Amino acid sequence: MTAPPVDVDLGAPFVRTRRPVWLTPALVGLATLVLTSLSIRSAAERQEPILDSMEIQPFEAAATLAYAWGSTADASALERQVLALAERQRGAEPSARARSSSEPDFAALRRMDADMAKFRLAVLEGASRPTFERLCAAATIRCNVYTLDSLINMLEKQRLVHAAR
Amino acid sequence: MTGKPSFETVFKLTGYHLGAAAVGFMLAAALFAPKPRVVAPVPERTLKVLELRNQARAAASASSGAAVARAVELCKALAWPACDEASVRAMGTGP
C-alpha cells in the first residue's frame, strides 16, 4: 500500500534549472561554515580577557593577604606573580567598539591590577620618590602628583603586619 | 522543463540543504574550536596562603576552635611575622 501523492502548491510554476543539484547545498554548507567559525572566533575573543581575569583571582587574593600580613618575601613573590599574569599579552585585546557596553573592560581592569601590584612592590622594596612618580605617570589608575602621597599612605597602611608587631 | 515537484523531490532537496548546513557546522566546530587553556599550576606556597585566608576568615567569626588553631598553625608554617590569635583573627576581617 503506497501513500497518495502529495500535491505541493508553489504558487508559481516549478522550473528545473540547469545548475547542478549540489550547488545550493554546497553554498548553504559553506555559508554555515563561515558564519559558525566567525561566531566561534568572536565568542573566544570576548571570553579570553574574562578567563585571564579569573585566572588572576586566586593569586590576587593570596597577594592581598600576604601584603597585609605576610613576610616581605612572600608578599613580593605573590605581587610579582600577579604582575606577570596581569601584564601577559594574549594576542590582540578586543577593541572598545567590539566589546558590548554592558560588559566590563577586563583588559583595563587587568592593567589596573598590574598598576597596583607595581605600587605594592615599590612599597615593599622601599622605593624612592622618583620611582613612585614614574609609576604614577605611567599608571592606568587615577594618579597624579596631588594624589600620589595619599596613594602611598594608603598602601603603607594596608601593610598591617608593621602595626601588629 | 516545467512541472510540479513531487513530495520526494522537495523532501530530498530540503534534506540536502539541512545536511549541508549540519556538515558546515560540524566542520567549523572541528576546525575552529578554541584550544583548551593551559593554566600553570598554583605553587604550593600560594595554596597554603589561600588556605590560611580561608581558615582566618573562619577564625574571625569563631570565638575559638579548630579554625583558629589551624590558621595559627598555617601562619607559623609560612613563617609570617604575626601569628598570634589576635592577628590571625584580624587577617580574616580584611579584604
Interface residues (C-beta under 8 A of the other chain):
Chain A: P5 V6 D7 V8 L10 P13 F14 V15 R16 V21 W22 T24 P25 A26 V28 G29 L30 A31 T32 L33 V34 T36 S37 I40 R41 A44 Q47 L51 E55 P58 F59 A61 A62 T64 L65 A66 A68 W69 G70 S71 D74 A77 L78 Q81 L160 V161 A164 R165
Chain B: M1 T2 G3 K4 P5 S6 F7 V10 L13 Y16 H17 G19 A20 A21 A22 V23 G24 F25 L27 A28 A29 L31 F32 A33 P34 R37 V39 V42 P43 R45 T46 V49 L50 L52 R53 A56 C75 L78 A79 W80 P81 A82 A86 S87 A90 M91 G94 P95
